[in-house]
Amino acid sequence: MCCLAALALVIGVGFYLNDIHAAARDRVHRDFADRSKLAAGLAGNTLTASDATNRPDAELSYAGPAQTLRDTIAGLHDGIAWAIVLRGDGSLVAADPPSMTARAAELAGGPQFAMAVRTDKLTLGDVIVDPTGPAVPVLQPFRGVDGLRILVLPAPIEQVASVMSSSFDITASHAYAVDSRDTVIMSSGGEPAGQPMPRPAPAGAPGSQRQGVVGNDYYVSNPVPGSMWRVVNVIPEEELLAPLQAPERAAWKLFAAFAAAVLFLVVIGVVAVVTLFRLAHARAHDVLTGLPARALFIDRTDAVIAERRRRPGESTAVLFIDLDGFKPINDRCGHATGDALLKAVAARLRESMRPDDYVSRFGGDEFIVLCRHLPDASDAHAVADRIRRCVAEPFEIDGHRLHVGTSIGIALIDDRTDDAMTVIHHADLAMYEAKRKGKGRIEQFTPDLVGA
């Protein structure tokens, strides 16, 4: 039980330590994710902050009737490659140059146009490639004479990247701004804009934070407000968790020392318990035969007597057995053969016992048996006779064919039996009566044997 408790303690401390480290790693991941979210928010707010200034300009220049706008739009976007004005339903108001009509239809059917109409806020589109280089469509809602209109102007990708760059410093990681098709808008590592993102990022629902481990890198992806873009921050997992590694190693070393100390104490305890058990077993059992010794037999018999007082009516007897002819064999063949014979007799006694019988070596060539749960008091004689016949069979020991007999005395445990020593004494008297009558006999104790 103590060993299990010690093992449970070590396992419990190990799980607790592991939970603490897992919680610390979760905090680091959450902090990194929070900084990534802040960076994405700053990038989006920086880009969409111009809504307040762009809207009045759009309403001033592009809100007039469609026919007038078609005639004047070419002069309204000086220095900008092209301009498109769409109604809220996606129909074209004007485009310059006229070749932008196809692009206007494409933009009107895209999710960024729908976002601009829904939010009535400046919205950023996916990267497009113009002859002048990669650009980002900026969709600015405003009010025209016929209701909601969307002005679409291209912003050079370098200009967008320059505006966003300051927000990338927050996370101290490799950062990408990508559009909804994972095309790079800018990268803190200098990867070219307009190309697919070179590293995979964890999948997730659009518009939500995504995070996880891909390979050896930890990723966090956050939506950029006012667009369908994402800011993806990536850092090697080992680098992210580096501040925790030294304390974790120290903690696990302490735990290993603690576990080793507990294990050492458990081993010492187990050795001590096993040693004590062996000593107790040796004190309570006969060294030669392994049978319970006299003291253990007396304790067991006293317990049976006490139980019989609580539940009277059960027949119980003590058989005292003395080997006939053992001493001559011991003197003639030597003590080693005599000891081997005693061990063989003990083995036969064990084999001839009923499950409820309890056999002990009382000393020398004397054995004693406690017979419980006898159907009737007379059945004690049947048990004794079986023992007598079993032991009478010849023994083959050290090349000798040896014969011994038994004289057996029987004493019944009844309501007048005081203790184990009394009933053992009665059985001993009956055994001597059997010897007196010629050995190899079975005699039952009667009161007249006392003092005889």
GINOR-V584903 format. One record per backbone hydrogen bond with DSSP energy under -0.5 kcal/mol. NH is the residue of the N-H (numbers start at 1). CO is the residue of the C=O. If there is no record, write none. Layout:
# GINOR-V584903
<<NH:CO> <NH:CO>>
This chain:
# GINOR-V584903
<<5:1> <6:2> <7:3> <8:4> <9:5> <10:6> <11:7> <12:8> <13:9> <14:10> <15:11> <16:12> <17:13> <18:14> <19:15> <20:16> <21:17> <22:18> <23:19> <24:20> <25:21> <26:22> <27:23> <28:24> <29:25> <30:26> <31:27> <32:28> <33:29> <34:30> <35:31> <36:32> <37:33> <38:34> <39:35> <40:36> <41:37> <42:38> <43:39> <44:40> <45:41> <46:42> <47:43> <48:44> <49:45> <50:47> <51:48> <52:49> <53:50> <54:50> <55:51> <56:52> <57:53> <58:54> <59:55> <60:56> <61:57> <62:58> <63:59> <69:65> <70:66> <71:67> <72:68> <73:69> <75:72> <76:73> <77:73> <80:77> <83:96> <84:152> <85:94> <86:150> <87:91> <88:148> <90:87> <93:85> <94:85> <96:83> <100:97> <101:98> <102:99> <104:100> <105:101> <106:102> <107:103> <108:104> <109:105> <110:107> <114:110> <115:111> <116:112> <117:113> <118:114> <119:115> <120:116> <123:139> <124:226> <125:137> <128:135> <130:128> <130:133> <133:130> <135:128> <136:155> <137:126> <138:153> <139:123> <139:137> <140:138> <140:151> <141:139> <142:149> <144:142> <144:147> <145:63> <147:144> <149:142> <150:86> <151:140> <152:84> <152:150> <153:138> <153:151> <154:82> <155:136> <156:154> <157:134> <159:156> <160:156> <161:157> <162:158> <163:159> <164:160> <165:161> <167:164> <168:164> <168:165> <169:166> <170:167> <171:168> <174:234> <176:232> <177:186> <178:176> <178:230> <179:183> <182:179> <184:195> <185:177> <186:177> <188:175> <190:187> <194:184> <195:192> <197:182> <208:205> <210:221> <212:219> <214:217> <217:214> <218:235> <219:212> <219:217> <220:233> <221:210> <222:231> <224:229> <225:223> <227:224> <228:124> <230:178> <231:222> <232:176> <232:230> <233:220> <233:231> <234:174> <235:218> <237:216> <240:236> <241:237> <242:239> <244:241> <245:241> <245:242> <246:242> <248:244> <249:245> <250:246> <251:247> <252:248> <253:249> <254:250> <255:251> <256:252> <257:253> <258:254> <259:255> <260:256> <261:257> <262:258> <263:259> <264:260> <265:261> <266:262> <267:263> <268:264> <269:265> <270:266> <271:267> <272:268> <273:269> <274:270> <275:271> <276:272> <277:273> <278:274> <279:275> <280:276> <281:277> <282:278> <283:279> <284:280> <285:281> <286:291> <290:286> <292:359> <293:284> <297:293> <298:294> <299:295> <300:296> <301:297> <302:298> <303:299> <304:300> <305:301> <306:302> <307:303> <308:304> <309:305> <310:306> <311:307> <314:311> <315:374> <316:413> <317:371> <318:411> <319:369> <320:409> <321:319> <321:367> <322:407> <323:365> <324:405> <326:323> <329:325> <330:326> <331:327> <332:328> <333:329> <334:330> <338:334> <339:335> <340:336> <341:337> <342:338> <343:339> <344:340> <345:341> <346:342> <347:343> <348:344> <349:345> <350:346> <351:347> <352:348> <353:349> <353:350> <357:354> <358:370> <360:368> <361:292> <362:360> <362:366> <363:366> <366:363> <367:321> <368:360> <369:319> <370:358> <371:317> <371:369> <372:370> <374:315> <379:376> <380:377> <381:378> <382:378> <383:379> <384:380> <385:381> <386:382> <387:383> <388:384> <389:385> <390:386> <391:387> <392:388> <393:389> <393:390> <395:402> <397:395> <397:400> <400:397> <402:395> <402:400> <405:324> <407:322> <408:441> <409:320> <410:443> <411:318> <413:316> <414:412> <417:414> <423:419> <424:420> <425:421> <426:422> <427:423> <428:424> <429:425> <430:426> <431:427> <432:428> <433:429> <434:430> <435:431> <436:432> <437:433> <438:435> <439:434> <443:408> <445:410> <449:446> <450:447> <452:449>>
